[in-house]
Every structure is written in C-alpha cells, then in structure tokens.
C-alpha cells in the first residue's frame, strides 16, 4: 500500500529538475528540514515532502488571477509563489521575501536558516528567466495574506492538499 506522500514523491521521478543546479527548487539542500506538525497535512514533515504534495495540489484555481488562463499541469508552480511562500512560512518559519523579476512582475519566496527557499522556482527555470534573490524586500506575513484573492487562493491550496492526502490514502486503503 502506497501512501499519498509516497505517491507524490514517486511522481517526482517523472519530473526533470529544471534548475541548472539539478534541483527541483531553490533551497533543496534543506529538503530534509522538518516542519511544525499540521494535523490536516498528516505525513508532511519535511520540506521535500511538502514540495511533492504541492506539485499535486497546485491548480489553475490557486494560481495568481492573471496566470490562471495560461496555467498548465506540466508547469504547476506557475503563479503560485505568494501562497506557497505563505504556506512554507506557516510550516517552517523563517521569513518571506519579494523581488522584481524580468518582465516587471514580483516573486515571493522564503528564507529559512539563512538559505533562500523557493518551491516555485521551476516556473522561471523552464523559460530560462533568471531569478536573482539578492536584493530583496523582506515581507510581513500579514501583508502577504491581506489581499482577499490571495487569501482565498491560499485556503484553496490548503483544501487541495487535504483532498489529495485524503483521497489518495483512502483510495489505497480501499484497494483502488
């Protein structure tokens, strides 16, 4: 019997890391970093497990509004940076940061234990858009969740994660 977490991790075997460094995300050296226990996210106890479940949970509906029409499953992190940075902060602590990227948009990511962590870096790696984490602006968590749309997308991402964990685990238990 395979758990939802094991299934999500196995699915990473089919994903080619887009980064020049061979990593799926910025900060992968902290892959084994443990997080606060969140009962609703049973089994997600490390950064890497969170990333694997996020890849299953990011959807067009959780992407930034202007990105939703262009969102595709093969680039699931597209438009997911703010809500992902909030979730990483809530589970691992550290801080949230913002930069301007090529083309004028903004991008959110985290800093944990002195390392930049960007679980949505892939959206830039796939298109060879450079992301320079210095200089950045440290952001207040409350600011990130203040926008009603961002807050709604954050809660939808949480629901997607819970649904993935519940459905996959109950499907395996039922022998499906």
N, C-alpha and C positions, 0 to 999 in steps of 0.2 A: 504494500500500500504506500503510495506516494503522497506526501502532504502538499498543501498549496505552496509552501515555501520551497520545498524540494523541486516541485514542478517549475516554479518561476526561475529558480537557479539553473535547472537543466535547460530551460529555454534560452538562457544566456549563451549556451554552447552554440546556438544558431545565429548569434549576433556577432558580427565582426567589429571589434573595438575601432571606433572611428578616429581616435586620437593618435597623433604621431608617436606618442609615448606607449602605444599599445594598450592603453587603459580605456575602460568604458566611460569613465568620468574623472574629472579633476578631483584629486584627493583620495584616489583609490588606495594609497598607502595606508589609509585609515579604515580599510574595508572591514577589518575585524573589530573596530571600535564598538563597544557596547553602548546601548541606549537605555533610557528610562523605560521601565516596563509600562506598556499601554495595553490594558486588558482587551480592548477591542481589536488590537493587532497582534493577537496571540502568535508567538513564534518569531516575530520580527524583533530580533535582539541585537543585530549588528547593522552597520551602515550598508554593507553589501546586500544583506537580505532585504533591507528597505528598498534599495535600488531595484532589485529583481522584482519585487512586488509592485513598485511604482511603474515599471515598464508594462505590467499587465493592467494597471489601473488608470494611467493617463489616457484620456479620450478627447475627442474633439470638444465635447461639452465642458471639459475642465481647462481647455486652452484659453489664452487671452482672447477676448472677443474678436479682435482684428485678425487673429491667426486661425480661427475655427474653420473658415472656408477652405484653407489650404492644408489643414492638418491631415496627415496620413499615418496609418499604423506602422509603417516602416521607419518613421521618424517621430516616435511617440512623445519625445521630450519637447517638441516644438510648441512654444507658447506657454510652457508650464513652469517657468522659472520662479515667479513670485510665490505661488502657492507651495511649490516644492521647498523653497528656502524657508518658508514659514514652518512647514512640517518638520524639516530637518532641525530647525531651531527648537521647536517644541519637544522633540525627542532626544536631541543630543546636546542642546545648549549652544554655547559659543556666541556668535554674532551673525547678523545678516548684513550684507554689503551690496552696493549697487554701482554699476559702471555704465558708461555710454559705449555702445558698440558701433561698428562700422554701419553706416546707413542711418544713424541717428537715434536708434531705439535704446531702451535701457534694459539692463540684465541684472537679475538678482542671484546671489549665491551666498555661501556661508563661510565662516572661518571658525575652525574647531581646533583647539590645542595648537594654535599657531600655523595651521595648514588651511589653505583655501580648499573648500569642498564645493563642487558644482556638479550636482547629479544631472543637470540638463545641458551640460557642455556639448553633448552629441549634436544638438540642433545646429551648432556652429561648425563643428568638425566636419560634418557631412558636406558642407558647402565651402570648406576652406576659408571660413571667416575667422580671422584671428581674434582671440579674446585675451585682453591684457588685464589681469586682475589688479594691477597697480596702475595708476592711482584710483582709489575707490572711495566711496562715501559709505560710512557705517550708518545703517538704518535702524530705527527703532522698530521693534516687532509690532507695536500698536499701529504705527504708520502703515506698515505693510498690509494689515488686516482691516484698515479703516474704510477702504473703498467697498461699497456693498457688493459689487460684482466680484471682486477678488475674494471677499469673504464667502460668497455663495459658491464660487468655484472650489475654494479650499474645503468647504464642507462636502461638496460633491466628490472631491478626490477621496476624502476620508470614507464616504459611503461606498465608493468604488472599491477601495481596498478591503473594507469589511465584507462586501459582497464576494470579491474574488476569494478571500480566505475562507469564507463560509461555504460558498458553492463548490469550490474545488475540494475542500475537506469532506463535505457531506457527500459529494459525488463519489469520492474514493471509498468512503465507508459503505455506501450503498452498492459498491462493486461496479460502478459505471465506468 
